[in-house]
């Protein structure tokens, strides 16, 4: 009942976040139920690797559910400070607030999972056609514990990610600290650049080592195990370099006697580099993967069914949503600074120009990172 009372105070952003979480959870639950349905109709003696591969297709949606839940939960204290302040005044400490946010996220994930289960059961009731019948295991008995066990994974993943993302600090009741320009540190720079260089070297070695070819799913081509490991390391390094590029872009904006718009944009981008780095880095990798897959599929090798396309759309939607949530969180944190600038007499056009400059610089960073990641992906699949 407590979560229903919270839902009564939802605004448009809260309702959109709840619906998006439920929709993504329904899609992930549908993939888990599909794996179960296919396992029910598999003939005896089917290799365990086949079922493991089907469950492997469910891991990316579960990962993006955790990521999206963490991003939404981390932004909640800043978006709804009155709610968090009210809970604190009622005696709820950081631990209980974490549990409440986790419970709210779990409720949304559970709603999506139950919706997917309802559709699964309806299709199994002699409604699914010849195409969908094997996907839902129509004509076979359905163990009661199997779908319930699978569907518990989605709420547990979302709740755990949300609970771990809510900060347990004194600023939790909606009093965000002012963003400050923090140096990223030489260790982060060295680790990110080393991961890119070492990953590319391993990838090139794996492509020319004459190792056994490894066929990639969804008709994306072939590679080798060593090249795949190097490719993953290089992509991780590229994602880690996004905060460095954002900070560098901010410094370039304030170089050589900047005007007020450039100064505000550059300092703001430097202050937000760490906060925006992770979602923009993952968005860049998602765009690169979609671009590389689109090029491969357009040259003649199809995706091998609708499943890769569905997963690509799902992951892309979650990446864009997480970036949007982070941008809203950043604007909430910067609200006191913007109010102070307005009180000093800054015109609205100046703030809009600074925001446009920040957006252009961040877009350039995403484009450069996505292009590099797409090139590494195409190189890894060039065999």
Secondary structure, 3 states (H helix, E strand, C coil): CHHHHHHHCCCHHHHHHHHHHHHHHHHHHHHHHHHHHHHHHCCCCCCHHHHHHHHHHHHHHHHHHHHHHHHHHHHHHHHCHHHHHHHHHCCCCHHHHHHHHHHHHHHHHHHHHHHHHHHHHHHHCCCCCHHHHHHHCCCCCCCHHHHHHHHHHHHHHHHHHHHHHCCCCHHHHCCCCCCCCCCCCHHHHHHHHHHHHHHHHHHHHHHCCCCCCEEEHHHCEEECHHHHHHHHHHHHHHHHHHHHHHHHHHHHHCCCCCCHHHHHHHHHHHHCHHHHHHHHHHHHHHHHHHHHHHHHHHCCCCCCCHHHHHHHHHHHHHHHHHHHHHHHHHHHHHHHHHHHHHHCCCCHHHHHHHHHHHHHHHHHHHHHHHHHHHHHHHHHCCC
